[in-house]
């Protein structure tokens, strides 16, 4: 038949497959896969922002602690500590990636 629309056969380009490919776009290993891809591409900036946010949250927690609201103070202190820890982790990853890239470039020039 002329003009018959094509059959809607299933293709292998499903939404789940595209999501997995997007999530794995910058190759990384281990716990680094927990980091969102667009955040992983700018690790140093996000690490610095997390550390700044952690300092602010810890300062707010200390301020609230001085007024005796222990529950809210604990909340802000935990959020601040978590942001400081994750920010330090991200900066460490960025620093080690930069060192590996520098060593790879130096080795490439030497060969």
N, C-alpha and C positions, 0 to 999 in steps of 0.2 A: 504494500500500500504506500502510495506517495503521500507525504505529509504526516505520517504517523509519528507522534511524539516518541522519543526514546524511552525505553523502559527504565524505571528507577531502580537500577541494580545497586546493591550495597557497595559502597567503596570502602577502602581501608583508611580513609582520612577522617577518622572520627574525632569528636571533640576531646575525648579522653587522650587520644594519641597526640593531638596537637598540644594539649596542656602539658603532657609529660615532656615533649620535645622543647617547649618553651621553658619549663622549669629547669631542664638540664642544659640550657643553652650555653652559659659559660661552664665548661667542665670543671667540676670540683669533687672532692672526695669527703667521705665521713660526715661529721657533724656540720661541715660547711654547706651541705645540701639543705640545711634548715634555713639558711639565709635566702631571702627573696632575690631572684635574679637581678632586678634593677638596683637593689641595694648592694648586691655583691659587686656590681660593676663600679660602684662609687664607695668602696668600703671605708676609705680614710675619712671622707666627709661625714658619712653616717656615724662612724665611730666617734669623731669629735663632737658631733651633735648629741649623741647619746651620753657622752661624758659630761657635757655642759648641762643637759637635762637632769642627769643624776646628781650633779652638784646643786642645782636649783631645788630638786625634790628633797634632797637631804637637808638643805638649808631650811626649807619650809617645814620639814619634819622636826628639826631642832627648835624652830620657832614655836611650833604648836606644842612641843613637849614642854616648853617653858610655861605654858598656860595650863598644863595638867590634863590635856585631852590625850590620854595615852593610846587609845585605839587609833585615832587619826594619825598621831605621831608615828606609831608603828607602821601604819600603812605607807605613809610617805617615806619613811626611812627604808622600808623594804623595796619600794619602787626605785628609790635613789640608788640603793646598793645593787639592784639588778641592772639598772641602766649603766652604772659604772663598770660592772663586771662584763656585760656584753660589749660595751664600747671599747674596753681594753682588749677583749678577745678579737674584735673586728680590726682594730689597729694592728694587733700582732699578726693577724692573717695578711693584712695589706703590706706590712713591713717584710714578712717572709716572702711574699710573692714578688715584691720589688727586688729583693736580694737575689732570688732565683733568676729573675729576668736579667739582672745585671751580670750575674755569673754566666748565664747562657750567652749573652752578647759578647762578653769578654772571651769566652771559649771559642765562639764563632770567629772572632777577629783573629785569634791566635792561629787557627787552622788554615 
